[in-house]
Amino acid sequence: MLLEDKVVVITGVGSGVGRASAILFASEGAHVIGGDVREDWGKETVRLVSEAGGKEMSFVTCDVTQEADVRDLIANAISTHGRLDVMMNNVGISTPRPGMLFEEHDSDDWKRLIDVNLLGVAHGCKQAILQFKAQGNGGVIVNTGSAAGMVGWGGVPYGVSKAGVIQMTRGLAIETASQGIRVNCLCPGAIDTNFALPPEAAFQPKPPELREVLGSHHPLGRPIEAEDCANAALYLASDLSSNVTGIALPVDGGYLAR
């Protein structure tokens, strides 16, 4: 019970890493409040958490590009449980289509990627820090970055947005350390989730040949699973990492070690 009675807010809880983290965190004793722009996906996560036997989870529709939505999501946690212990800023979108070249992106593509992947995380960090400072006893922020924010890996505007998340994580870790606030991020490699898929293809098993391609990026030879990232997030969210802040933790099957 690594998060027993901790109050945890997770954005992007409707699928992928957010869903896997909600299920794991609730099983570890956390009170999870999830936000997602997709209400149907978010409510399905609530059902899965209950089915897995974790603590009861609540869901709030949230568009992270709207700071007021993120503020309301955290306010829901406060009104229900009286405090916030962990903020996991997990929402992310991909490059509009796989293999898109830098010069093929227009200003709307850039704006969407920055608004969701970078400003969405900034909104969550800001509102969490305001709450942690008001409580006066520290807190934990876990952001979802990407290995593509650490090295050149195609999808340049996407990588730029995720590199911003990593630098924000480092800067905030230093800025808030004296208040007992820890800020870290996890950086997945080639992951097998709904990421980069159209909604109609969501939650469908990947063909074996696609999983083989995903796994081929990593020395360990397997695709990164949402559960791999959830396990890393659990480490960063819990007291197991009580003296760890400012890190970008690769979950990449050894990709960055080459």
Secondary structure, DSSP 8 states (H G I E B T S, - for coil): -TTTT-EEEEESTTSHHHHHHHHHHHHTT-EEEEEES-HHHHHHHHHHHHHTT-S--EEEE--TTSHHHHHHHHHHHHHHHS---EEEE------SSTT--GGG--HHHHHHHIIIIIIHHHHHHHHHHHHHHHHTS-EEEEEE--GGGTS--S-HHHHHHHHHHHHHHHHHHHHHGGGTEEEEEEEE-SEESSTTS-GGGTT----HHHHHHHHHTSTT-S-EEHHHHHHHHHHHHSGGGTT--S-EEEESTTGGG-
